[in-house]
Amino acid sequence: MKTPFVSRRHMLMGAAALPLAAAASRPAFAAAEMMGVGSTRFNRMTLGNFEVTTLLAATRPVEDPHSIFGLNVDDEAFASASQKARIPTDVSQFFFTPTVVNTGSELILFDTGTDPGGITDALNAAGYSPDQIDKVVISHMHGDHIGGLMGDESVTFANAEHITGAVEFDAWDMSGNETFEAKMRPLAERTTMIDDGHAIASGITAMAAFGHTPGHMAYMLESEGRQLLLAVDFANHYVWSLANPEWEVLFDQDKQAAVETRKRLLGMLESDNIPFVGYHMPWPGVGYVETQGDGYRYVPHSYQLML
């Protein structure tokens, strides 16, 4: 009788199967707990001589997004755009992303999130503390941007100069808005009012982006020949606003002006290949714009700003 031939390959396969068989008969020592969805709290990049850090001050799911975005389109158009982007139509994930810019001589915070705890925690995760902030710049007066300015009668950024647009402040001054009165009014005397084109620091220039609110401001950063736009709320969602700039958004106070601002900024970002930070873009909130059909496409930053 011939001895059966066993190749080296068969021997290796048999040997590999032994640990698997042993493992199958061995009980698990412990089961890992489900941790839930998680994310980092900060993302740091370079722009010339600047360090730019986006902060995840808060995030939450919001139901029925079509009641907020695409108010002037029907359910079919909304569903079609969502399906193409592989996102659901019944819920959206909102992100709230302030930005810290370290110019080398100043630490400047743009917007403050929804509450003092959220912005403080995000700053701490990034290695900063509120008392290190030299300037706090408020792009506009919606609660998710001024919410972190004050706690219970205490100023969150006690050492900082506060800066905001004069047009924006004046528009809210007599509005009777409770959040404005609680968060911004007490800081009025320590706040510097600026206009379009004002340089709040070397290489950082205010840019009127009215429509979302009467005096909504974006900010252009420039260092060593490189640019980055802090575009804030010019577009509130990467599909239902940015990709479709003519879609109306509930939170835009002047909807036609907001559409015109979106088209202007999107055209500039695309033609000049400028990256931007969007306050409500998917975390970490940094990307580029490309033309796509009659609208635009959001292209998330990968590592371009890490080099």
N, C-alpha and C positions, 0 to 999 in steps of 0.2 A: 504494500500500500504506500502511495506517495504521501509525503508530509505536506500538508496544505501550505501554500505560499502566503506569507503575511508580509505585506509591504510596510515600509517605514511610515507611510501616510496613514495606514490603518492602525498601526501601533499608536501614533500620536493622537489620532481621533479617539481611540479607546481610552488612552490616558487622560485626555481632556474631559471625557464624560464622567470619570470617577468623582472629581470634586463636585460636579453638578448633582450627581446622584446623592452624594453625602449631604449636600446643602439642602436638597429637597426633603430629606428626612429629619433635618435639624430644625427645631423650633426657633423662631425669631426671638432675640433677647429683649428687644424693645421696639415699639412702633413710634416713628417720628410724628409729632403733632402737625396738623394742618396749620400753616402759618398765615394763610390769606394772601391776597395780592399785595405786593410791596414795591417800593421804589426808593431811589436815592433822594436826598433832599437838596443837593446842589450839583452844579455842573460848571466847571471852571475852564475858561478858554483864554487864548492870548490874541491880542489885536495890536500889532506893533509893540509899543512899550506899555500898553494897558493890559491889565488882567480883568476879564469880564466873567462874572459868576452869576448864572441864573439860579434862582432859589424857588423851590417848590413850597410855597407858603401854605397851600391847601389844594385839595382835589376832591371832587365828589361827583356821583352820577346824578343826572337830571333827566327826568322822564319827559316824554312828549316833546322832543326837540322841534318838531314842525310848528309848534305854537310859538317858537322863538325865532327860528331861522326859515327863510324862504316863505315869508308871509304872503308874497305876491305870486306864488306858484302853487299848482294843485298837488294833491297827494301822489299822483302818478309820477310827476316830474321829480318830486322829493324822493320817492322810493327808488326811482331809476338811478339818480345820482348817488344815493346811499349804497345801492347794490353794487354799482361799479367800483365803489371805494371799499367794499366789503365791511361796511359798518351797519349796525342795526338802525331802524327807524323809530324804535320805541324808547330809546334811552341814549343819552350822550354823556361822555365823561368830561367834566369841566376841570380845567387846570388854571391855577392862579400863580403867576410867575413874575415876581419882582426881580430886579437885576441890580447887582452891585458892580460898580466900576472902580477899580483901583488905578488911579492915574500915575501912581508913584509918589505923589505928594498929597493926594486927598482920597478918601474913601467915600464914594457917592452912591447913595441908594435911590433907585427909581421905583416909586410906589411901595406900598406897605402891606398888601394882602388884606385879608378880611378881619384880622384881629391881632392884638399884640402878641399873644402866645404863639401863633403860627409863624409870624415873621421872626420872632426872637429865636424859636427853635431851629428854623431854617438857617438863620445867620450863625447860630452856634455850631450847627453841623458843618458849615463852611469854614469855621475857624475864626469867625468874627463875633463881636458883641455889640449891642446897641450903642454903648457909650463911645465906640470907635468911629461911628458914622459922623463924617464932617458935614455932609449936605444930604438932605432928603428932598428929592424932586418929585412932585405930584403931577402926573400927566393930566388927570381930570378927577372930578369929584364923586365918581360912583363909589359906593360903599366898599366894594372889593379892592379898591385902590387906596382909600384913606382909612380903612378900618383899623389898621395897625398903628395909627399915629398916636392914639391915646388909650389908656386903660381907664380905671376908675379915678379920674381927675389927675392922673399921672402921665407925664409926657414920656413916650417910649424912647425917643432919641434926644435925650436931654442936652447933649453937647452940640447938636447939629443946627446949622442954618437951614430953614425950610424955604423951598422955592416952588412957585407954581405960576401958571399963566394968568395974566391980568384979566383977559377976556373971560376965562373960565371962572375965576373967582367972582367976578362981577355978576356973571350969569346966575350963580348960586346964592349970591349974597342976600337977596331978598326973597328967596324961594320958599323959605320956611321948612326946608328939608331937615328932618330930625338928625340924620347921620352927619350932614354937613355941620349942623349947629353943635353937635356933641364932639366931633372929631377935628374939624377944621377951624371953626370959629374961635376957640380958645387960643389957637396958635397964630391968629391973624397978625398980631403985632410983631411976631418974630419971623414972619414970612416975607420974602422978597418976591415982588410981582414982576414978571418978565413978559416980553412980547416975541413974536415970530422973529427968528434970526439972532436972538440973544445967545451969547456964548456964556454958559454957566461955569465953564472951566476951559482951559486950553484944550482944543480938540473935541469939545462937546457943544453942539449947537442945537437950539430949539427949532422945531419945524412945525408950522401950523398944519394940523390934520383935522380940521373942523368937520363936524357932522355927527359923529358918535355922540359928542356933547358940543355945546356952543364954542368951547375953546380948547378942545382936545389937542394935545401936543405929542408929537413924536420927537425923537432926539437922535441926531446923527453923530456917531463917534468916528473920529479920524485920528490915526496914529501911524507914523512911519509909512505913509502912502496907502494904508489899508482903511477900509470903511466898514461899519456895521450900523444898521439902523435899529434903534429901539422903537419899534413900530406900534407897540402897546395894543390898543383895541381898534385899529383901523379895519381889521378883519377878525371876527370872533370865533371862526371855525375854519379848519383847513379845507373842508369840502363845501359846506353849506354857506360859506361867505367868501373865502379867498378864491376857490375854484369857480365860483359863480358870483362875481362881484356885483351883479345887478339884483341879486336876491335881497329882499328887505329883511332887516334884523330888528326884532322887538326893541332892543336896548338902544338902537340908534335914534337919537332925538330928532334929527333932521335927516330923514331917510334919503332924500335926493342928494343932499350935500355929502352924506356918508358914501353913497355910491360913487360920486365924482372923486372923492378923496381916495377910495379904494383903487379906482382905475388909475389915478395919477401915480400913487405910490407903487402899485404893482408894476406899472409900465416902467417906472424908474428902476426898481429893483431888478427887473428882468433885463432891461437893456444895458444896465451898468454892472450886472452880475454882482450885486451887493447882497451879502447875507443879512438876515434880520432876526430879531427876537420878537416873537409874538406872545403877548401876555397870556393868551388862551390857546396857543398852539399846543399840540401833543408834547408832553414833557420829553426832552428838556427845553423845548420851545424855540429852537434855533433851526433855521433852514434857508432855502433859496426859493426863487420863483422861476418857473418856466411857462412859456405860452403853451396852451393846449386847446385846440379848436377855437371857439369864440371866447374862451376864458383863460384860466391859468391853472397850473399844477404846483402843489407844494412839494418841495424836495428836501427832506430832512438833512441837516448837517451830519456828516459822519465823523471825519477827523481833520477837515480842512483848517479848522481854527485851533487845532492842538499842536500844530507844527511851528 
